[in-house]
Amino acid sequence: MKKYQLILLSILSGVLLSLAWPLNGFPLLIFVALLPILFIENYICNNPDKFHKFSMFFMAYIGFFTWNLLTTYWIWNSTVVGGILALLANSLVMTLVFHFYHYTRKVVFKRKRAYLALILYWIGFEYFHMDWDLSWPWLTLGNVFATYPSLIQWYEFTGAFGGSLWILICNILLFEIFMFYKNNKATKTIFRKEFYKIASISVLVFILPISISLYMYSSYQEKGKDVEVVVVQPNINPYSEQYVTPPMEILAKMLKLAEQKIDSNSQFLVFPESALQEDVWEDSFDYSQSVNVLRRFIQNYPNLAVVAGISSQRLLAENEALTNAARPLNGMPGRFYEPFNTALLVDQSGILQRYHKSKLTPGVEKMPFKKVFKPIEKLAIDLGGTVGSLGIDAERKVFNTNNNKVSPVICYESIYGGFVAEFVRNGAELLFIITNDGWWGNTPGHRQHFSYAALRAIETRRDIARSANTGISCFVNQRGDVLQHTDYWKSAVIRQTMKANTEMTFYVKYGDYIGRISLYIGLLLLLLSFVRAIVKK
């Protein structure tokens, strides 16, 4: 084959991966999306004299960049430079994973045994991508089924990494069928015992998880007591309104919307991230005008508690060790403060409960590799609220009120399955996602983010209420069904009876065990590959 044909095949892989992605994609394409790039790798491996040692790297990069570009191009709506860097960097780490697989195949295994390396390396990468300074797990393969919850009910046992494993195995099996056909079509000996064996395995691997899931979906019964929840979507333009409109005016608008659905039986009122526009010191919440307005409001509704986002900051003690988020305080030389993206619970007790966002968005709320890039922190992408490195909480907090246990999941945190599971492991019976998705405009960005809530609902078997300032607000049940949702870029208020479940799924108990196992064994296999290459030399 000519090199331009291989390049076109790589682009085809990227296009197929993108066409499979939610919301408007067809997810079954994911089961063939990796076939072109697997063919390229096999061709290069079998024709080493025609290619230099980095040919696979460059070919793979073209495909993965195509996927990232077509699926997450909307990042540059908030910043052109940051968006380009994100696309380039994420494509690079994906390419390195595939290049390592190619390397291991050349020095350790033949094709069929090397597939184990591909599976371990890819899922290990997805797991590693959950928890480092450039974390961006948006394109975890298992996320692709977010809008088809009936197919993935078994995520309550495996999480999204189980979906990634399923996808990789199916692609590998289909590629083996293709190669068997290609190698035997000339001899007319295609339909041999070996062909029927691999075809049967492929059908079983594809059909069995779907069949199990459909049965689970049809037989699942919602668990837990009823809880009445109201969600407000104020739709304040984050570019032209949110940070220039007086805070009390925004709060008044949200309360007016809430009054359309709220009554004496309502137990929770959920406002979005950054809903309260005051910058409040952590030790002065009792003096916050917004907080006191909410306290007066809930006096009319004896069972009501309000969950809302706000920006806050804490003054560090004079001799306190500086955190990564510490900033000098203007007008007070030698003093520092720590800002937070905060969720508050205001209830009848008068005692505020708070949680600080802990999975921070790289380049927005957390400067990656801060020691290296500290001089350019002021160039952090501005997505509203507090910009630059933020402080975090050490634990996933649960709000307790009126015999209900709920946890707020702030924006970007909702794409991390294992992280969200920690809230449930700590006792959360309901999950409230509060977010502000208007920065990406009317693009797939806010729709993809909305769809991922269904994955978290299935993994944890928790009902989810989602409040977006701009974007899509919704309710999701324990099966991952979206019960009702708002329209994009419209003010709205919705109400739903939710189920407060207390049972823990296998996934909640054990977290991302598939990712952990893949990462640890994959690292050992990669080390073995390097050692084997050195010994050969």
C-alpha positions in Angstrom: 0.0 0.0 0.0 1.1 3.6 -0.6 1.6 5.8 2.4 -1.2 8.2 1.4 -3.6 5.2 1.6 -2.4 4.5 5.1 -2.9 8.1 6.0 -6.5 8.0 4.7 -7.1 4.8 6.7 -5.9 6.6 9.9 -8.2 9.5 9.2 -11.1 7.0 8.7 -10.5 5.7 12.2 -10.7 9.2 13.6 -13.9 9.9 11.7 -15.5 6.6 12.8 -14.7 7.3 16.4 -16.2 10.8 16.1 -19.3 9.5 14.4 -19.9 7.1 17.2 -19.8 9.8 19.9 -22.9 11.2 21.7 -25.2 12.9 21.3 -25.9 12.6 17.7 -23.5 9.7 16.9 -24.2 6.1 16.3 -22.4 4.2 19.0 -22.2 0.8 17.3 -19.6 2.3 14.9 -17.2 2.2 17.9 -16.9 -1.6 17.4 -15.3 -1.1 14.0 -13.6 2.3 14.5 -10.2 0.9 15.4 -10.0 -1.5 12.5 -8.3 0.9 10.1 -5.6 1.8 12.6 -5.1 -1.8 13.5 -4.6 -2.6 9.8 -2.0 0.2 9.6 -0.1 -1.2 12.5 -0.1 -4.7 11.2 1.0 -3.5 7.7 3.9 -1.5 9.1 4.9 -4.3 11.4 5.0 -6.8 8.5 6.9 -4.4 6.2 9.6 -2.9 8.4 11.9 -2.1 5.5 9.4 0.3 4.0 9.0 2.4 7.2 11.2 4.1 9.7 10.8 3.3 13.4 8.4 6.3 14.1 6.1 5.7 11.2 3.4 4.1 13.4 3.6 7.1 15.7 2.9 9.6 12.9 0.2 7.5 11.3 -1.6 7.0 14.7 -1.3 10.7 15.5 -3.2 11.6 12.4 -6.1 9.4 13.4 -6.3 10.4 17.0 -6.0 14.1 16.2 -8.9 13.7 13.8 -11.0 12.1 16.5 -10.1 14.8 19.1 -10.7 17.6 16.6 -14.1 16.4 15.3 -15.4 15.4 18.8 -14.0 18.2 21.1 -13.3 21.1 18.7 -15.7 23.2 20.9 -13.0 23.7 23.5 -11.7 26.6 21.6 -14.9 28.5 22.0 -13.5 29.5 25.4 -9.9 30.0 24.3 -8.3 29.4 20.9 -4.8 28.8 22.2 -6.0 26.6 25.1 -8.2 24.6 22.8 -5.5 24.0 20.3 -3.0 22.9 23.0 -5.7 20.5 24.5 -6.3 18.9 21.1 -2.6 18.5 20.4 -1.7 17.2 23.8 -4.6 14.7 24.1 -3.9 13.3 20.7 -0.2 12.9 21.6 -0.8 10.8 24.7 -3.3 8.5 22.8 -0.7 8.1 20.1 2.0 7.2 22.6 -0.2 4.4 23.9 -0.6 2.9 20.5 3.1 3.4 19.7 4.0 1.5 22.9 1.7 -1.4 21.7 3.5 -1.4 18.4 6.8 -1.4 20.1 5.8 -4.3 22.4 4.6 -6.3 19.5 7.9 -5.9 17.7 10.2 -6.9 20.6 8.1 -9.3 22.7 4.9 -10.8 21.1 3.5 -11.7 17.8 0.2 -10.2 16.7 -2.3 -12.2 18.6 -0.5 -12.2 21.9 0.3 -8.5 21.6 -3.4 -7.7 21.7 -3.1 -8.1 25.5 -0.6 -5.3 25.5 -3.0 -3.0 23.5 -5.8 -3.7 26.0 -3.6 -3.1 29.1 -1.9 0.0 27.7 -5.1 1.6 26.5 -7.2 1.1 29.6 -4.2 1.8 31.8 -3.8 5.1 29.9 -7.5 5.9 30.4 -7.1 5.2 34.2 -3.9 7.3 34.4 -5.7 10.1 32.5 -8.2 10.3 35.4 -5.7 11.6 37.9 -2.7 13.7 36.6 -2.1 17.3 35.9 -3.4 17.1 32.3 -6.4 14.9 33.1 -8.9 14.9 30.3 -11.0 11.7 30.3 -13.7 13.1 28.1 -13.0 10.5 25.4 -12.8 7.4 27.6 -14.0 4.8 25.1 -16.7 3.5 27.5 -18.4 7.0 27.6 -19.6 6.4 24.0 -22.8 4.6 25.2 -24.0 7.5 27.4 -27.2 8.0 25.5 -28.0 4.3 25.3 -28.3 3.3 28.9 -30.2 0.1 28.1 -27.0 -1.4 26.6 -24.7 -0.8 29.6 -26.6 -1.6 32.8 -23.6 -3.8 33.8 -21.6 -0.6 34.3 -22.8 -0.9 37.9 -20.2 -3.7 38.2 -17.4 -2.4 35.9 -17.8 1.3 35.4 -17.0 2.9 32.1 -13.7 1.0 31.9 -15.8 -2.1 31.4 -17.2 -0.5 28.2 -13.7 0.3 27.1 -12.6 -3.3 27.5 -15.7 -4.5 25.6 -15.0 -2.1 22.7 -11.3 -3.1 22.4 -12.0 -6.8 22.5 -14.7 -6.5 19.8 -12.5 -4.4 17.5 -9.7 -7.0 17.9 -11.9 -9.9 17.2 -13.4 -8.2 14.1 -9.9 -7.4 12.9 -8.9 -11.0 13.2 -11.9 -12.0 11.1 -10.9 -9.4 8.5 -7.3 -10.7 8.4 -8.5 -14.3 8.2 -10.6 -13.4 5.2 -7.8 -11.4 3.6 -5.3 -14.1 4.0 -7.5 -17.0 2.8 -9.8 -15.5 0.1 -7.4 -16.4 -2.7 -7.3 -20.1 -1.7 -11.0 -20.3 -1.2 -10.5 -21.9 2.2 -12.2 -19.1 4.2 -14.9 -21.1 5.9 -12.8 -23.4 7.9 -13.1 -24.5 11.5 -10.9 -21.6 12.6 -13.1 -19.1 11.0 -16.3 -20.4 12.6 -14.5 -20.4 16.0 -13.5 -16.8 15.9 -16.8 -15.7 14.3 -18.7 -17.5 17.1 -16.6 -15.9 19.8 -17.1 -12.5 18.2 -20.9 -12.8 18.1 -20.9 -14.1 21.7 -18.7 -11.2 23.0 -20.9 -8.7 21.2 -24.3 -10.1 22.0 -23.9 -11.4 25.6 -23.2 -8.0 27.3 -26.1 -6.4 25.4 -28.5 -9.3 26.3 -27.5 -9.1 30.0 -27.9 -5.4 30.0 -31.4 -5.5 28.4 -32.5 -8.0 30.9 -31.2 -5.8 33.8 -32.8 -2.7 32.3 -36.2 -4.3 32.0 -36.2 -5.9 35.4 -34.5 -3.1 37.5 -36.7 -1.4 40.1 -35.9 2.0 41.5 -34.8 1.8 45.1 -35.2 4.3 48.0 -37.6 6.7 49.6 -39.2 9.6 47.7 -37.6 13.0 47.8 -39.1 16.1 46.1 -36.5 18.1 44.2 -36.8 21.4 42.2 -34.0 22.4 39.7 -33.5 25.9 38.4 -31.8 26.9 35.2 -31.5 30.7 35.3 -29.8 31.0 31.8 -27.5 33.9 32.7 -25.2 34.6 29.7 -21.7 33.8 31.1 -20.0 36.2 28.6 -22.2 39.3 28.9 -24.4 39.0 32.0 -23.2 36.7 34.8 -20.3 38.6 36.1 -21.6 42.1 35.6 -25.2 41.8 36.7 -25.7 42.7 40.4 -25.7 39.4 42.5 -29.0 40.1 44.1 -30.7 40.6 40.7 -29.5 37.2 39.6 -30.6 35.6 42.9 -34.0 37.3 42.6 -34.5 35.8 39.1 -33.6 32.3 40.3 -36.0 32.5 43.3 -38.8 33.8 41.1 -38.3 30.8 38.8 -38.2 28.4 41.8 -41.6 29.7 43.1 -43.3 28.4 40.0 -42.7 24.7 41.1 -41.9 24.9 44.8 -44.4 24.1 47.6 -44.5 22.9 51.2 -43.5 19.4 50.2 -40.4 20.4 48.4 -37.2 19.1 50.1 -34.4 20.4 47.8 -33.9 23.4 45.6 -30.9 23.1 43.4 -29.1 26.1 41.8 -26.2 25.8 39.4 -22.5 26.4 39.8 -21.5 30.0 40.5 -25.2 30.8 41.1 -24.4 33.1 44.0 -22.2 35.9 42.6 -20.7 37.2 45.8 -17.1 36.5 46.5 -17.3 35.5 50.2 -14.7 34.8 52.8 -15.1 31.4 54.3 -15.4 32.8 57.9 -17.9 35.4 56.9 -20.7 33.4 55.2 -23.2 34.6 57.9 -22.7 38.1 56.6 -23.3 37.2 53.0 -26.3 39.0 51.6 -27.1 36.0 49.2 -27.0 33.5 52.1 -29.3 35.6 54.2 -31.7 36.0 51.4 -31.8 32.3 51.0 -32.3 31.8 54.7 -35.3 34.1 54.7 -36.7 32.4 51.6 -36.7 28.9 53.0 -38.6 30.0 56.2 -41.7 29.9 54.0 -41.0 26.2 53.2 -40.4 24.2 56.3 -38.9 21.1 54.6 -36.7 22.9 52.1 -32.9 23.0 51.8 -31.0 24.9 49.0 -27.9 23.7 47.2 -26.1 26.4 45.3 -22.6 27.2 43.9 -20.6 30.2 45.0 -17.0 31.5 44.8 -15.3 31.7 48.2 -11.9 32.2 49.7 -10.0 31.5 52.9 -7.3 33.7 54.5 -4.3 31.7 55.4 -2.8 32.1 58.9 0.4 34.1 59.0 2.7 31.1 59.6 0.6 28.6 57.6 2.4 26.6 54.9 1.4 27.8 51.4 -0.8 25.5 49.3 -0.6 25.2 45.5 -3.6 27.5 45.3 -2.2 30.2 47.6 -2.2 33.8 46.2 -0.8 37.0 47.7 -3.4 39.3 49.2 -3.4 42.8 47.8 -2.7 45.4 50.3 -1.4 43.0 52.9 2.2 42.2 52.2 3.2 38.7 53.4 -0.4 37.5 53.6 -2.0 34.9 51.3 -5.5 33.5 50.6 -6.8 30.4 48.9 -9.8 30.6 46.5 -12.4 27.9 46.0 -15.2 26.8 43.7 -17.8 26.0 46.4 -21.1 24.3 46.8 -23.3 25.4 49.8 -26.2 23.8 51.5 -28.5 26.2 53.3 -31.2 24.6 55.4 -33.4 25.3 58.4 -30.7 24.5 60.9 -28.8 27.7 60.3 -25.6 25.8 59.9 -24.0 26.1 56.5 -22.6 22.9 54.9 -20.0 23.4 52.2 -17.9 21.4 49.7 -15.0 22.7 47.6 -14.6 21.4 44.1 -11.8 18.9 44.1 -11.4 17.6 40.5 -10.2 20.8 38.9 -10.3 21.6 35.2 -6.7 21.7 33.9 -5.7 25.2 32.6 -8.9 26.7 34.1 -8.9 26.0 37.8 -5.5 24.2 38.1 -2.2 25.1 36.5 -0.7 21.8 35.2 2.8 21.2 36.5 2.6 24.4 38.5 6.3 24.6 39.4 7.2 24.6 35.7 4.3 26.8 34.4 3.8 29.2 37.4 5.0 32.3 35.3 2.1 31.8 32.9 -0.7 31.0 35.4 -2.2 34.4 34.7 -3.0 33.1 31.2 -5.3 30.4 32.5 -8.4 29.9 30.5 -11.2 32.1 31.7 -14.4 30.0 32.1 -15.9 32.3 34.7 -15.9 32.5 38.5 -12.5 32.2 40.1 -9.8 31.7 37.5 -6.3 30.2 38.2 -5.4 27.4 40.6 -8.0 26.7 43.3 -8.0 25.0 46.7 -9.7 21.6 47.0 -11.2 19.4 49.7 -9.4 16.3 50.8 -12.6 14.2 51.0 -15.8 13.8 49.1 -18.4 15.4 51.4 -22.0 14.5 52.0 -24.6 17.1 53.0 -26.9 15.8 55.8 -30.3 17.5 56.2 -33.8 16.4 57.2 -32.8 12.7 57.1 -31.5 13.0 53.6 -27.9 12.6 52.4 -26.9 14.3 49.2 -23.7 15.3 47.5 -23.0 18.1 45.1 -20.9 17.2 42.1 -19.4 20.4 40.6 -19.2 20.6 36.8 -16.1 18.8 35.5 -16.2 16.4 38.4 -19.1 14.6 36.9 -17.0 13.0 34.1 -15.0 11.0 36.7 -16.8 7.7 37.5 -14.5 6.6 40.4 -14.4 10.1 41.9 -18.3 10.3 41.9 -18.4 6.9 43.4 -16.5 8.2 46.4 -19.4 10.5 47.3 -21.7 7.5 47.3 -19.2 5.4 49.3 -19.3 8.2 51.9 -23.1 7.9 52.2 -24.7 10.0 49.4 -28.2 8.8 48.6 -28.8 11.4 45.8 -26.4 13.3 43.6 -26.8 16.9 42.4 -24.6 18.0 39.5 -24.2 21.8 39.4 -22.6 23.2 36.3 -22.2 26.2 34.0 -21.9 24.9 30.4 -22.6 28.0 28.4 -18.9 28.7 27.6 -18.8 26.3 24.7 -21.8 27.8 22.9 -24.4 25.6 21.2 -21.9 22.9 20.3 -21.6 19.2 21.2 -19.7 20.2 24.3 -22.6 20.9 26.7 -24.6 18.1 25.2 -21.8 15.5 25.8 -21.4 16.8 29.3 -25.1 16.4 29.9 -25.1 12.9 28.6 -22.4 11.6 30.9 -24.7 12.1 33.9 -26.4 8.8 32.8 -23.2 6.9 33.2 -22.8 8.1 36.8 -26.4 7.2 37.6 -25.9 3.6 36.3 -22.5 3.1 38.0 -23.8 4.3 41.4 -27.5 3.5 41.0 -28.3 7.0 42.3 -30.9 9.4 41.0 -29.2 12.6 39.7 -30.5 16.1 39.5 -28.5 18.3 37.2 -28.7 22.1 37.4 -27.0 24.1 34.6 -26.8 27.8 34.4 -26.7 27.6 30.7 -26.7 24.2 29.1 -29.2 21.4 29.8 -30.7 20.7 33.3 -32.3 17.4 33.9 -33.3 14.5 36.2 -31.8 11.1 35.6 -33.0 7.9 37.3 -31.0 4.9 38.6 -31.3 3.2 35.2 -29.7 6.1 33.4 -33.0 7.3 31.8 -33.4 11.1 31.4 -36.8 11.7 33.0 -37.1 15.3 31.9 -34.8 18.0 30.7 -34.7 21.7 29.8 -33.9 23.3 26.5 -30.6 24.9 25.8 -30.3 28.6 26.4 -33.7 29.0 28.0 -34.6 29.9 31.6 -36.5 27.0 33.1 -37.5 25.3 36.4 -38.3 21.6 36.7 -39.5 19.4 39.5 -39.2 15.6 40.0 -39.8 13.0 42.7 -36.4 11.3 43.1 -35.5 8.1 44.9 -32.9 8.3 47.6 -31.1 4.9 47.4 -28.9 3.6 50.2 -27.5 0.4 48.5 -24.0 0.3 47.1 -23.1 -1.2 43.8 -20.1 -3.4 43.2 -18.5 -0.5 41.3 -19.0 1.9 44.2 -17.4 -0.5 46.6 -14.3 -1.3 44.5 -14.0 1.7 42.1 -12.0 1.6 38.9 -10.4 -1.8 39.6 -10.2 -2.6 35.8 -8.2 0.6 35.3 -5.9 -0.1 38.2 -5.2 -3.7 37.2 -4.5 -2.6 33.6 -2.2 0.2 34.6 0.0 -1.9 36.9 0.3 -4.9 34.7 0.7 -2.7 31.6 3.6 -0.9 33.2 5.3 -4.2 34.0 4.7 -5.3 30.4 6.1 -2.1 29.0 9.2 -2.4 31.3 9.6 -6.0 30.0 9.5 -4.7 26.5 12.3 -2.2 27.1 14.4 -4.8 28.9 13.8 -7.3 26.0 14.9 -4.7 23.5 18.1 -3.9 25.4 18.9 -7.7 25.7 18.4 -8.1 21.9 20.8 -5.3 21.2 
